[in-house]
Amino acid sequence: MLCSRRKCSTTDGDGVALLIDMQNREICISTGGIAIRYLTDARIEDILNDGYEPISDGEYEQCLSVMLKDVLVYYDEGIPS
């Protein structure tokens, strides 16, 4: 699920927001600026898939940690061609 109900922004428009709805145990990723090119829909789906197991167990810190690690891996891999 991509963030369709929420809009996130930064001062310069570049960034990634990893959102956790703790009440409903749902996760969402929003990208802006250059981050859109790094995190393709396929990469976002991979990140979300990795976050689903910990979030379903109520392990919010673990969920965020896993998702952030994935974002950093994709950032290091660069913009896909």
C-alpha positions as CSV (number, residue, x, y, z in Angstrom):
1,M,0.0,0.0,0.0
2,L,1.4,3.4,-1.0
3,C,0.3,6.4,1.0
4,S,-2.7,7.7,-0.8
5,R,-4.6,9.2,2.1
6,R,-1.7,11.1,3.6
7,K,0.6,13.7,2.1
8,C,4.1,14.1,3.6
9,S,6.6,16.8,2.8
10,T,10.0,18.1,3.7
11,T,11.5,21.5,3.3
12,D,13.2,20.7,0.0
13,G,10.7,18.0,-1.1
14,D,13.2,15.1,-0.9
15,G,12.7,12.3,1.5
16,V,11.0,9.1,2.7
17,A,8.4,8.8,5.4
18,L,7.9,5.4,7.0
19,L,4.5,5.5,8.6
20,I,3.1,3.1,11.2
21,D,-0.6,3.1,12.2
22,M,-0.2,1.5,15.6
23,Q,-3.9,1.1,16.3
24,N,-4.6,-0.8,13.1
25,R,-1.1,-2.3,12.6
26,E,-0.8,-0.9,9.1
27,I,2.3,0.4,7.5
28,C,2.8,2.9,4.7
29,I,5.6,4.6,2.8
30,S,5.6,8.0,1.3
31,T,8.3,9.4,-1.0
32,G,9.1,12.8,-2.3
33,G,11.5,14.4,-4.7
34,I,14.6,12.4,-5.6
35,A,13.5,9.6,-3.3
36,I,10.8,8.6,-5.7
37,R,13.5,7.5,-8.2
38,Y,15.3,5.4,-5.5
39,L,12.3,3.7,-4.2
40,T,10.3,2.3,-7.1
41,D,6.9,0.7,-6.5
42,A,8.6,-2.7,-6.6
43,R,11.2,-1.7,-4.0
44,I,8.4,-0.2,-1.8
45,E,6.5,-3.4,-2.0
46,D,9.6,-5.3,-0.8
47,I,10.1,-3.0,2.1
48,L,6.5,-3.3,3.1
49,N,6.6,-7.1,2.8
50,D,9.6,-7.1,5.2
51,G,7.7,-4.9,7.7
52,Y,4.5,-6.9,7.8
53,E,5.7,-9.7,10.0
54,P,6.9,-7.6,12.9
55,I,4.0,-5.1,12.6
56,S,1.5,-8.0,12.8
57,D,3.1,-9.1,16.0
58,G,3.0,-5.6,17.4
59,E,6.7,-5.2,17.2
60,Y,6.7,-1.6,16.1
61,E,10.4,-0.8,16.8
62,Q,11.5,-3.9,14.9
63,C,9.2,-3.1,12.0
64,L,10.6,0.4,11.7
65,S,14.2,-0.9,12.0
66,V,13.7,-3.5,9.2
67,M,12.0,-1.0,6.9
68,L,14.8,1.6,7.5
69,K,17.5,-0.9,6.8
70,D,15.8,-1.8,3.5
71,V,15.6,1.9,2.5
72,L,19.3,2.3,3.2
73,V,20.1,-0.8,1.1
74,Y,18.2,0.6,-1.8
75,Y,19.7,4.0,-1.4
76,D,23.2,2.4,-1.5
77,E,22.2,0.4,-4.6
78,G,21.3,3.7,-6.3
79,I,18.6,4.7,-8.8
80,P,17.6,1.7,-10.9
81,S,18.1,2.0,-14.6
